[in-house]
Amino acid sequence: MAWTFKIYPSIGIARIGNHPGSSPQDYYVGPEIPGTVIVPPNGYKDSSGRVLRQAARFRIYGWENGVFMGEITSSVAEISWTVELANTKAAFNRFTGIGEPTGPLRNASVTDRSSLMITPGPRTIAGPNGAASFDTGFFMGTPVPLGEMQTDSNGRLLVLGGYGNSSSPSNAPLTSFDNNDGWHDDVSDGPVTATVALQGTGTPVQASGAWVICPLPRFAPPIFHIITLYDALLQTAVDRLGYQVSPTPSFTNDIYPILQRAIQYQWVTTKIGNKHAPLLAVIPPPATADQRNTVFQQLRDPAITPTVDTPHLMPAIWTDYFAEVFGIRGHGSPSTGHWANHALTPTQYNAMKNWAAGNFVNDWVGPPTPGTNITPDGLTRAALENCSGGPFFPGIETSFFTRDVYPYVEPFRLDGSQLQAGDLTKQQAVPWQTDFFDCVFQSPLSWWPAAHPDNVFTANSNNYVTWDRGLNSFSDMINFWSGLGFLVQSGNSIVETERTL
Amino acid sequence: MNRRTWLSSLGISAAGAFTGLSARTDSGGAKQSWVVSLESFRASRADQMPQLHSYLGGTFLPYMTQLHRGPKMFLDAIVAPHTPQVLVLTAFSSFAEMLELRGKVAAHREIQRARADWACGESQILVTSPDSLRFQNGPARRRNGIFELRAYHAPAWGDRPPTAIPAFGRAGIRPILSASAAGEHLPRFTFLVAFENLATRQEAWERLDGDSQWGGLDAKVTSASIYKLAPYSPLS
């Protein structure tokens, strides 16, 4: 009777926040069921306007001789969790674009490279109701806490990330959106492993490991990226692991989410106006072939070389290959008029193509409502669908390495034996606030309006306002990011709330 | 368990405690078939379980006891595809009795109100014979240990599970329920087995796997869930 155990989500997301507490009322657990939006009972901030951290909760599921048995908790097993978090951004390569994954080093003049790596090392908790902090890491001699891990009364793992603290011990200037020598932040990532010993059955068994990323807060939880990290890593599974997707898309599960995400962008950018009216016309299905084709013909074919301009095809977000488009690192010039946009994944695009051709399952009974059951795959999907799946310039939660380079043992599960803590965030901007400040609408395209809204509605106005109004510099974003508002559903609208700037 | 104990659990003891299940045999005098209902009640979160147990033990069970004196068992899932969950096992002497009882329960206003709060998960109907039901009650009732509900796909067994029972016996596995799925396309057999703990469970299944005759029975496990007894469960 051989048991195997796996940790889910296989990639979990714990988001930073500057509320310092770590009791259950001081944080909230991120989405665990696909399609759900978590709104903490008292909001995303505390009474002082500090942002609560989002914990990533990990669970262990068991299979006996290949038969799925269910979640394994401390009521039936002794579970020992080990987590390692690290921030190695400052010791990694300068970000120079997806085409140059081996660029020159950040902080090249620093010879003690380990002094640039915030590596508190692994922590282990055995049993329920434990806690351990990642508080022994340093950046150039300055302590930088990266968060903590806890176990709950059932022996499940909770990981909490950092506090949004970015600084330069040497008072270095902020010079770019992506590579700022002498600076650190406290986002992090690392492996999550566990051993499981069913009560009375002997030797602990190593569970198949997971990974946790602790990136910046998600300020617009009801708005999903048009290409989520789930979509991007699904494509990775298709391309590299031979994962099969249904050749006939479901309207409800495959087509509607793409349409709906595009429609929802109206709440985070002024650029849509009535341009998405054709999307509304194809809901409910089947719509006419002409109506479906009108939508499909607007999409960029992912087979087109990513640096090639297209005549205003969708989605209207910049390409991964932004640097290559302009032949320089950094900003393009609005006057160039380049429209080198980021295509849907081939899987998304093929689904849309089949739908346009009438080859789809019309399973529409109305907008899908989130389920109520927590499932292993659902945990992973819920975590990843709340992250950006592109463009990776350099990206929000993780980088193109995660999509294009790092090895996987199965769909959505990284091969932790070939990775180091910090690898999933090391290519992100340092500090994150500089890129986040810069990733506003950059004519003629947007970057990540689901992560950094360009324009929003307040609760009391029907007019758009700039979401990051009042923040005018990299430094402002570093000092005042927690004052930005969160977007919440309010009736049929999505509005800004809890702005404390 | 002696014969008297399990007979009493079926309601055909001398005391006649479960007269609602008095035997009904078909006209040919063949062995009576019993109908077993397995119904799961799911909670979204662990902190809802006291409320669910309060409903099942405080409202549902007393009403069911008024209506139906046959076997009733309540199991709290500890390893199952969906947790938290309580599995309610009820045995009836016929489909007609089951349907009648279910109708009465569904019409009960307080139960209707309470059920709106709980997601009903899988509901299975099984068919078995009286000698395949080996529950315990009274002093013999198991209070500790675990219970495993295990289903097999085994086309070679025909339409009744006893083919497996000798192999189970050799491995020390003594099901308290052995039943076949009712109304399903594939032959599927479900067993409820009591074990002292996870270790004895594992040892027992390993003994079964090592049994060469069992290996020839061509059975594939399709699902397995592990439970503990809910404190208010009348039977075990």
Interface residues (C-beta under 8 A of the other chain):
Chain A: M1 G62 E64 N65 V67 F68 M69 G70 E71 I72 T73 S75 V76 N154 L198 Q199 G200 T201 T372 N373
Chain B: R42 S44 A46 A77 I78 V79 A80 P81 H82 T83 A119 N197 L198 A199 Q202 W205 E206 D209 V221 T222 S223 A224 S225 I226
